[in-house]
Each structure stands twice: as C-alpha cells, then as structure tokens.
Amino acid sequence: MSAANRRQPPDETALIRRARDGDERAFTELVNRYEGQVYNFAFKVCRDREKADETLQDTFITVYRKLKQFDGRSAFGTWLYRVVVNHCKMKHRRRKLDTLMESLDEPPVRHDHHDDEREREPMSPIEDTPAEILLTRELQGVLDTAIQKLPVDYRTVFVLRDVEGLSTRETAGIVKITEEAVKSRLRRARAFLRQEIAPYMGWAKT
C-alpha cells in the first residue's frame, strides 16, 4: 500500500507537528523517511536523474517553507505527490517541451460507454500492471523510452494511476483536474504506450 493510501501513524502526526513548529530534527527525520519515495516518483515523472535530483531538492525546500499549510486532511504522502507534480510541471514548462503533446493530440482512441466501468478490470498487458511487461531488460528499456515520449501531463497521470496505484479520485486531487480528465489522459497514455511497444510484444498496431 502506498503512503498516499495510508493514514499517518501517530508518531508521524507528532513528527509533522514538531517540524511545523520549527523542530529541525523532526524535519530532518521527515526528509529521511520520504526522500526515497519523492526521488523515485520524481524520476518516474521526469525520466531523468538530474531532473529528479533537482526536483527532490526543490520539493523539500517547498515542504520546509510551506509545511504550516499542510492541514492533515490528506495523507502527508499525497501532499508530497502534489508538490512533486507541481515542480515537474514547472521544469517541463521552462524547458519548453510542449511539442511532445503533438503525439497525443490526434482524435481520442475509440472507446464505448463501458470503458469507465472496465477501468479496474484486467486489460491487455500494458494495462494490467507495469510488472506484466517489465519481463526483460530490453523490454523495460523500450517501455522507459516510450514513457519518456509522453507529454508530462499524460505521463504524470499514468505514473500515479498505473505505477503508484492511486485511485482516479486521488490522482485528480493531486493533479488538480477532474476525474473525467484523469480517465481521458490515462486512456490516451495507455493507447500511446501500447502502440509504442507493439512491435516488441508481437501485437498488431491498431
């Protein structure tokens, strides 16, 4: 279960309160607890170690400055996801990578009204779980390259939903879009990735 799906244990609640009150040791403990999770998520979204390192630093600078704004209504991990997403988006805009959107700006993939109902049901390999297709180093490299081609907005939704395992509602709250927009971006991301890895999986392109 991800940190975003857990309630803060009592000791963490106290730790956050102490850090919010200016206890440097408590803040350091929070960093130690979450830096691995933050870095891993940042890397999955940014697809670049240097950017992930920068995002890790920027995230905890933001947390240090804005911890008093954390009200405890969501899990601390969910709040961290939101901070990471915001930093990744800012880096994306600064580097002017908007041209990546072109690959997914074609008309939406055809789907019927049952698609939303099937969201959590078994689908083709790319849609089951990431583990289903990460069977070899070669294929993992192919998938990583394909994910890197996704526009950051689509990539973020894909990582939150299919890699981190968050719900549509949680993802919508983190990215600050509607649940319908999450579903739409996820469908497009999955369709794009399926097309990208089709030759390596022996699938026919649609």
N, C-alpha and C positions, 0 to 999 in steps of 0.2 A: 504494500500500500504506500502511495507517495505521501510526502509530507503535506502536500496540499489537501489530501483527503483525510488527514488526521486532525483531531483537536489537540491544541497544545497541552502537553502534560503539565502538571502543577509546577514542577521545577522550572520548566521553560517559561511559563507565565511569570513566575517570580524573576527569572533572569531578564526577561524583556522589560519588566517594570524597573528593575535596578539599572539596566542600561539606559532606559528612558530618563531616569533620574540623574544620569551623569556618571554612573559607575563604569570606569574604563575597563576594569577586569571583566565585568559582566558583558560588555560589548565585545571584548576580545573573544570570550567564550562563544558568543553568538556567531562571530565570524568563523571560528574554528569548526563549529557544528555545521555551518551551511556553505562554506566556501566550495566544497566539492560539488554539492548539488547545483550551486549557482554556476560554477565553471562548466560543468557537464551540459547544463541546459543552454548556456550561452554558446557553447561550441556547436551544439546541435542546430541552433538557430543561425549563428553567424557562419558556420562551416569553415572557420579559420582560427588557428590557435592564437595568433597575435590579437585578433579582434576579441576573442574570448577572454584573453588576459586583460585587455583594456576594459571590457565590459565588467569583468569581475571586480576590478578596482573601482570603476565608476559606480557600480551597484552599491558597494559598501560605503562609499563616500556619501551617496544619496541616503542610504539607510542611516548613517551617522547623523546626517543633517535633519532628516525627516522622521526619525523614529517616533517622535512625540505625536506624529499624525496617525500612527498605527493604533487603531481603536480596539483591536481584538475581535471584531465582528467576523472576520475571516481568519483562516489559519495563517500563521506567520509565513509559511511556505508559499501560500497563494499570493500574499502581498509581495514576496520576493520575486515570484514569477512576473508579476506586473511591472516591477521596477526593471527587471532584466529586459522584458519585451520593449519597454519604452526606450531604453538605451540602445538596443539593437536597431530599433526603428530610426533613431536619430543618426546612428552611424550609417545606416542604409541611405538616408536622405542626403547626408553630407557627401557620400561617395557617388551620388547620382546614378544609382543602379536601376533606375526606373525602366530602362529598356528591357529588363528581364520580364516585365509584365507582358510584353508582346506575345510571348509563347503561350500565354493562357488567356489572351484577350479575344480568342475566337469564340463563336457561339457556344454556350454551355453544352456539356455532354448530355445526350438524350437520356431521360430517365422518366419513369412513371410515378404516379402518386403513391406507390408503395415504397419508394426509396427510403423515406424517412423512417418508416416502420422497420426496415431491414437494417438500419444503421448499426445495430449491435449484433446482428446475426452473422454467421460465417459467410465470408465472401471469397473472391479469388485470392491467391496467395499474397498479393501486395496489400490486400485489405484485411487479411486475418490479423496478423501481428507482424511487426518488423522482424521478429525472430524467425518467422517462417521462410523468409527469403535470404536471411543472412547465413547461408549454409556454407559458403566458401569465401575465402579472402577475395577472390576475383569478383564474385557477385556483390560482395559488400562494397568493394571499390566502385562498381558500376552504380549501385544504389546511392552511395555518397555523392558521386558526381551528378547524378540525376537530381538529388535533393538540393544540391547547390545551385542548380539551374532554376529552381522555383523562386518566384518573387518572394521577398521576405514576409509579406503578409500571409501568403499561402503556406510558406514553409513554417511559420510560427504556429498556425492552426494545426498543420499536420503533426508537428512535433508534440504540441500539447495534447492532442487527441490520441494519435496512434502510437506515439513513443512514450510519453509520460503517463498516458492512460487517464487523463482528466475527462470529465463529462462535458457535454456540449454547453451546459449552463455555466460550469466553471470556466471553460475556455472563453465564452462570451464575456464573462465578467472581467477576465484578465485582459483581453484584447480590446474590450470596450466596444463591441459590436453586438448586433442582435444574434439570437440563436439561429435564425434562418440564414444569416450571413455566414455564420460558422459552418453550417451544413453545406452551403453552396461552395465555399472556399475549399472545404475538405473534399467534396466530390471532385472538384476540378484538380486539386493536388493529386488525389489518388489516380485519376484518369491520366494525368500527365506522366506520373511516375510509371504507371502500367505500360504506357506507350514507350517510355524510355528503356525499360528493361525487357520488353517483349522479345527482342532478338536473342537475348541471353537465356530466356526461360523457354524458348520454343513456342511462344504464343504467337498467334496471328494478330497483326496490328488491326485495330478497328478503324 
